[in-house]
Amino acid sequence: MSRVPMTVGGEKALREEHVRLKTSDRPRVIQAIADAREHGDLKENAEYHAAREEQGFIEGRIQELESKLSLSQVIDVTLIPRSGKVFFGTTVVIINCDTDETVRYQIVGDDEANIKIGKLSVNSPIARGLIGKSEGDVVSIQTPKGTVEYEIEEVLHL
């Protein structure tokens, strides 16, 4: 399998979720199953079935997180010399050449992406169009709404 790029913050978030699932959620649901078993007939016990379903979700998520973390390639952009080029992990300020709208995105891995908070997947059309370009460059990016031109105003290593 190939390595999965991830920022330092993204790896930290996955590790925190993993710890929470193993140390808090898993024991809680095991206790809920034990409590539901004490109530007798399991065929008609909705609490038991709900707890078993939650247990399946938790165990699946733990395995998924362990897999992602084992394949992760953590990239700390603060350790890379500033060059003005856009690459994975950098934060880029771009200006839409048609509307003069300025937006700021950090280019992150798929698991970290959340456009609402300015985290753009490295596999998105905008990120793919920006990777390798430098401050001052104007890039044409094919988006679902058509071709959009952006000027790269600033590249930050945050």
C-alpha positions, 0 to 999 in steps of 0.5 A: 500500500502507498503512504498517505500524506498527513499534516502534523495536526491531522495525525494528532487528531487521528491519534486522539480519536484512537485513544478516546475510542480505546480508553473511553468509548470501548469500555463504556459500550462493553459495560452497556452490553453487560448491563443489557444482558442482565435484563434478560431476553436478548432477542427483544432487548433494544438496548443490547442490540443498540450497544452491539451495533455501536460496538461494531462501529467502534471496533471498525473505526479503531481498525480504520484509524490504526491502518491510516496511522500505520500508512501515514507520512507526516509532513511538518511544513515548519521544518521545510525552508520557505521557497514561495512554492505551494506543496502539501501542508502549506497554506496558500492565499489566492485571489479569484481573478474574476471576482477579486475574492481572496481565500485562504486554504491549507492543503491537507490530506483527504481525512483532514479536508474540511472546506468550511474551515479552510482545509483543502484536500490535496486531491481536489481540483484547486489543490492539484492546480496550485501544487508546484506553483509559486507566489505571484503565479496565475493559474487556471483551474478546471472546477465543476463550475468551469475554468477559474483563474487564481493568482497566488498571493502568498504561501505560508508555512504554518 
